[in-house]
Amino acid sequence: MTNSSYSQKLNGESGSTQIVRNNFQPGKNIPPVNNAGPVQYKNELNSRAVRHFNSIYNDVVDVKWYNEKEGLFAYFTQDSIKSRVSYDKKGRFLSTIREYDETRLPSRVRHLVKSTYYDFSIYKVIELNYFNQTIYYIKMEDKTSWKMARIADDEMTIVEEFAKA
């Protein structure tokens, strides 16, 4: 893994490639979208969180709720997209994390990645929405390496690189 990152503007502005320090920590920056902790019944959860969830995701079935010390989490899969919606202990919406493949990636984001890494295959996209901002983590590989790109505010930064053995 490297501590350097490479940046590129999405909107096509001319400029040099920046090398910046990277403090990415996979276990902390992108929580996994999986089920951990005891399942909670809706009547044991914060009603504000459940009302908010139902107003946005009213057609989702098989939602699993978890009440953890950090807050409330709803896990579900919809249209083959794994999702986790997070709320604080008072039921206020915090974030949404969605995992999917390249086919569901917005075309402008896919274009940014593929125009630079055209020989790479995108095998996972992690979309993080919080505080009215969307950040994409793109996992990709070619014959010799794996990379993870972070795209936020129309800028792409490589946050992880690994050489294949």
Phi, psi and omega in degrees: 000149181247157176261003178261153178229151178246136183241148177212138179282139180283324189279009173083009178297143177282151181165168181274159175284132181263144171247121184234158176286151187234129176243032182293132177230105187306320182290338183255322185282324180234096177296141181293148175267086177211176184261120179220136178100170183287142177288136179248144173278150185303325181289351176261001183256167176294123184294330178298316180295315181295318178297316179299313180302311182295331179288332181262319186244052185290343182259007181278134175246160176064044177280136177246122180260142178227134179250104183248171181295333180280338182152202182253142182226135175246122179251137177198165174237130179222126181053043179065019176249118175284133183225150173224125177251131185246141177227153174280179184296338179270004177086013178275134180299135178246306187197167172229135174239128179233141176241132180203183181259180185303328185296338182260001180287133177305141187299324181293326178287316178300319180298318178301314181293309185290333179289336178261318184244060186292338178271000182266147174258130176275122181247350176201141174238132174242118182254123181246122177243119175204148181047046178058029176232142176247128177238134178251134170249119185250118176263128184214164180211156169231198183292335187243350185204166170242146177219153169235123179255144174247127179240118179211144178050043178061028178227136179255133178228133174278121183255341177215143173217136177223137174274142175280145181284000000 
